[in-house]
Amino acid sequence: MHVDATWVEVSRAALRNNFRVIQAHVGPKVAVCPVIKSNGYGHGATGCALALRDAGASWFAVSTAEEGVALRHKGIQERILVLSGFWPGEEEAIARYELTPAAWGCNHIELLEKAAGERRVPIHLKINTGMNRLGADIAKLEEIFEAIRLAPHVCFEGIFSHFASSEVVDLPHANEQFRQFNDAVARAENMGFKPPVRHMANSAAVASRPQSWFNLVRPGLAIYGYCLPLTAIVPGNPVPPALTLTPALEWKTRILQVRKVAAGEPVGYSSGYITQSPTRVAILPVGYGDGLSRRLSSRGRVIVRDSYAAILGNVSMNLTAADVTGIPNAAVGDEVTLLGRTSSCQVTAWDLANWAGTIPYEILCNISERVPRIYKE
């Protein structure tokens, strides 16, 4: 019988709860479009889409046309927004699978018009408001609007942008981005276009910038139970309270072997740790090949039998060592929590990110797709 050495448990109830918390926060006139790109931030895109659909989600956002097509093949019929647009050659799939791509150039419009046939293909025009990543520059909007006017099968359904740092509630740059976005909307209206869908708010903006909600918001990290902490530049400036969210993912493994190591002995590759005293070492069948960051070497900790156990030495590709000296009953087969909570202990994506010197997005997204996802109520 096959036994999973390491696995992820995803709570459908937590996903649904987070969606409903966000929906209640923004109100019934604002659609909530969960961002499920990059395999649902490590949670599994299809499993998350199914749970969130049950909670009322009618939109989903992905990064690529390939991700959108994969969801269609799994039976997801709701609207799918492709945030990173599409490459030449993907326009046929966009039209065939009824995806809604971001667009920011005349070439996007021309390609979709040719691929549309008798269908109408909706687009959401992405505006560069100062993040200087993807998007149409304000100065080029008129020529894009003219290209849309000449494309009868391309439907200018939406217009959107993206905050660079919406978690800083009094950041002048974010206010300037908001102003530029409204300027782009006004320019569209002056050209005779009134795109019915307008959106700008990511997770932090959902929590902090109600003026940016318009009629659709795009929570990513918040859907999975986390949000960037809101801050202010000026001490004393009011900061909105955090949303009450529930982390949806727990990552677990089992003890593969326990050994006694004498004082002064190395543990792991490159003698990454030298024992200071006699030590009981538990070997876990998980490593950076599964997505456990090597930057957690001798820095992170896991939970064994409702107690913390420090990671010892270098995280290797498929194995990691943990100190269970203070957990005398720890034994082969014991469940180990890499990310999640027990009765008395908790390790969050923020904890792992802080120890590894990164952000929780990377921690979650880096969990390998080969690690099974188990969806639970």
Residue pairs with C-beta under 8 A, 6 or more apart in sequence:
3 254
4 372
5 253
5 254
5 256
5 285
5 286
6 251
6 252
6 253
6 254
6 284
6 285
6 286
6 290
6 338
6 371
7 251
7 252
7 253
7 371
7 372
7 373
7 374
8 42
8 43
8 44
8 249
8 250
8 251
8 252
8 367
8 371
8 372
8 373
8 374
9 249
9 250
9 251
9 252
9 340
9 374
9 375
9 376
10 43
10 44
10 47
10 48
10 248
10 249
10 373
10 374
10 375
10 376
11 246
11 248
11 249
11 250
11 376
11 377
12 47
12 51
12 54
12 375
12 376
12 377
13 377
14 225
14 246
14 247
14 248
15 43
15 48
15 51
15 52
15 55
15 223
15 224
15 248
16 51
16 52
16 54
16 55
17 245
17 246
18 222
18 223
18 224
18 225
18 245
18 246
18 248
19 32
19 34
19 52
19 55
19 56
19 57
19 223
20 55
20 56
21 243
21 244
21 245
22 32
22 206
22 217
22 219
22 222
22 223
22 243
23 30
23 32
23 55
23 56
25 206
25 207
25 243
26 32
26 206
26 210
26 213
26 217
29 215
30 213
30 214
30 215
30 216
30 217
31 58
31 59
31 197
31 215
31 216
31 217
32 56
32 57
32 59
32 216
32 217
32 219
33 57
33 59
33 60
33 61
33 79
33 81
33 199
33 216
33 217
33 218
33 219
34 48
34 49
34 52
34 57
34 59
34 60
34 61
34 218
34 219
34 220
34 223
35 41
35 60
35 61
35 62
35 83
35 202
35 218
35 219
35 220
35 223
36 45
36 48
36 49
36 52
36 60
36 61
36 62
36 71
36 223
37 45
37 61
37 62
37 63
37 64
37 67
37 83
37 220
38 63
38 365
39 45
39 365
39 369
40 46
40 47
40 48
40 49
40 224
41 220
41 221
41 223
41 224
41 361
41 364
41 365
42 249
42 291
42 364
42 365
42 366
42 367
43 224
43 248
43 249
43 364
43 373
44 373
44 375
45 62
45 67
45 70
45 71
46 70
46 71
46 74
46 76
47 373
47 375
48 223
49 57
49 60
49 71
49 74
49 76
49 78
50 76
51 375
52 60
52 223
53 76
53 78
57 78
58 78
58 79
59 78
59 79
59 80
59 81
59 216
60 71
60 76
60 78
60 79
60 80
60 81
61 80
61 81
61 82
61 83
61 218
61 220
62 68
62 71
62 80
62 81
62 82
62 83
63 82
63 83
63 84
64 82
64 84
64 86
65 82
65 86
65 87
65 90
65 93
65 94
65 99
65 101
67 82
68 80
68 82
68 97
68 99
69 93
69 97
69 99
71 80
72 80
72 97
72 98
72 99
79 100
80 97
80 98
80 99
80 100
81 99
81 100
81 101
81 102
81 124
81 158
81 218
82 94
82 99
82 100
82 101
82 102
83 102
84 102
84 134
85 101
85 102
85 103
85 104
85 108
85 126
85 134
86 93
86 94
86 101
86 108
86 111
88 107
88 111
91 111
91 112
91 114
91 115
92 115
93 99
94 101
94 112
94 115
94 121
95 112
95 115
95 116
95 117
95 119
95 121
100 122
100 123
100 124
100 157
100 158
101 108
101 112
101 123
101 124
102 123
102 124
102 125
102 126
102 134
102 160
103 109
103 112
103 123
103 124
103 125
103 126
104 125
104 126
104 127
104 128
104 134
104 135
104 136
104 144
105 136
105 144
106 143
106 144
106 147
108 123
109 123
109 144
109 147
109 148
109 151
109 154
110 147
110 151
112 121
112 123
112 151
112 153
112 154
113 151
113 152
113 153
113 154
115 121
116 153
116 154
117 153
118 153
119 153
120 153
120 154
120 155
121 153
121 154
121 155
122 155
122 157
122 158
123 148
123 154
123 155
123 156
123 157
123 158
124 157
124 158
124 159
124 160
124 195
124 197
124 199
125 136
125 144
125 156
125 158
125 159
125 160
125 188
125 195
126 134
126 135
126 136
126 160
126 161
126 162
127 135
127 136
127 138
127 141
127 159
127 160
127 161
127 180
127 181
127 184
128 134
128 135
128 136
128 137
128 138
128 161
129 135
129 138
129 161
129 162
129 176
129 177
129 178
129 180
129 181
129 184
130 164
130 173
130 176
130 177
130 180
131 161
131 162
131 163
131 164
131 177
133 162
135 161
135 162
136 144
138 180
138 183
138 184
138 187
141 184
141 187
141 188
142 187
142 191
145 187
145 188
145 191
145 193
148 154
148 156
148 193
149 191
149 192
156 188
156 193
156 195
157 195
157 196
157 197
158 195
158 196
158 197
158 198
158 199
158 216
159 184
159 185
159 188
159 195
159 197
159 198
160 197
160 198
160 199
160 200
161 177
161 180
161 181
161 184
161 200
162 200
162 202
163 174
163 177
163 200
163 201
163 202
163 204
163 205
163 209
163 212
164 173
164 174
164 177
165 171
165 173
165 174
166 174
166 201
166 202
166 204
166 205
166 208
166 209
166 212
167 204
167 208
167 228
167 229
167 230
167 231
168 174
168 230
168 231
168 232
168 233
169 208
169 209
169 230
169 231
169 232
169 237
169 238
169 239
169 240
170 232
170 233
170 234
170 237
171 233
174 209
177 200
178 200
178 209
178 211
178 212
181 200
185 195
185 198
188 194
188 195
196 215
197 215
197 216
198 214
198 215
198 216
199 214
199 215
199 216
199 217
199 218
200 212
200 214
201 209
201 212
201 213
201 214
201 217
201 218
202 217
202 218
202 219
202 220
203 219
203 220
203 221
203 222
203 223
203 227
203 228
204 227
204 228
204 230
205 212
205 213
205 217
206 213
206 217
206 219
206 222
206 243
207 222
207 227
207 230
207 240
207 242
207 243
208 230
208 239
208 240
220 361
221 227
221 228
221 360
221 361
222 243
222 245
223 248
224 247
224 248
224 249
224 364
225 245
225 246
225 247
225 248
225 249
226 245
226 247
226 348
226 349
226 350
226 360
227 242
227 243
227 245
229 242
230 239
230 240
230 242
231 239
232 238
232 239
247 340
247 348
247 349
249 339
249 340
249 349
249 364
250 337
250 339
250 340
250 341
251 337
251 338
251 339
251 340
251 367
251 371
252 335
252 336
252 337
252 338
252 340
253 284
253 285
253 286
253 335
253 336
253 338
254 284
254 285
254 332
254 333
254 334
254 335
254 336
255 282
255 283
255 284
255 304
255 324
255 330
255 331
255 332
255 333
255 334
255 336
256 283
256 284
256 285
256 319
256 332
257 282
257 283
257 332
258 280
258 281
258 282
258 283
258 324
258 330
258 331
258 332
259 280
259 281
259 283
260 278
260 279
260 280
260 281
261 267
261 275
261 278
261 279
261 280
261 281
262 275
262 278
263 275
263 276
263 277
263 278
263 279
264 274
264 275
265 274
265 275
266 272
266 273
266 274
266 275
266 313
267 273
267 274
267 275
267 279
267 281
267 312
267 313
267 321
268 297
268 312
268 313
268 314
268 316
268 321
269 313
269 314
269 316
270 314
271 313
272 297
272 298
272 312
272 313
272 314
273 298
273 312
273 313
273 314
273 321
277 325
278 325
279 312
279 323
279 325
280 323
280 324
280 325
280 327
280 328
280 330
281 312
281 321
281 322
281 323
281 324
282 304
282 309
282 321
282 322
282 323
282 324
282 330
282 334
282 336
283 319
283 320
283 321
284 302
284 319
284 320
284 321
284 322
284 336
285 318
285 319
286 292
286 318
286 319
286 320
286 338
287 315
287 316
287 317
287 318
287 319
287 320
288 294
288 315
288 316
288 317
289 317
289 318
289 368
290 318
290 367
290 368
290 370
290 371
291 366
291 367
291 368
291 371
292 315
292 320
292 338
293 315
293 352
293 356
293 358
293 362
293 363
293 366
294 314
294 315
295 355
295 356
295 357
295 358
296 311
296 315
296 352
296 355
296 356
297 311
297 313
297 314
297 315
298 310
298 311
298 312
298 313
298 314
299 311
299 355
299 356
300 310
300 311
300 347
300 351
300 352
300 355
300 356
301 308
301 309
301 310
301 311
301 322
301 347
302 308
302 309
302 311
302 322
302 336
302 337
302 338
302 347
303 309
303 336
303 337
303 340
303 342
303 345
303 346
303 347
304 322
304 324
304 327
304 330
304 334
304 336
304 337
305 327
305 329
305 330
305 334
306 342
306 343
306 344
306 345
307 326
307 327
307 344
307 345
308 345
309 322
309 323
309 324
309 326
309 327
309 330
309 336
310 322
310 323
311 320
311 321
311 322
311 323
312 321
312 322
312 323
313 321
322 336
324 330
337 345
337 347
338 347
339 347
339 348
339 349
339 352
339 363
340 346
340 347
341 347
348 360
349 360
349 363
349 364
350 360
352 360
352 363
353 359
353 360
353 362
353 363
356 363
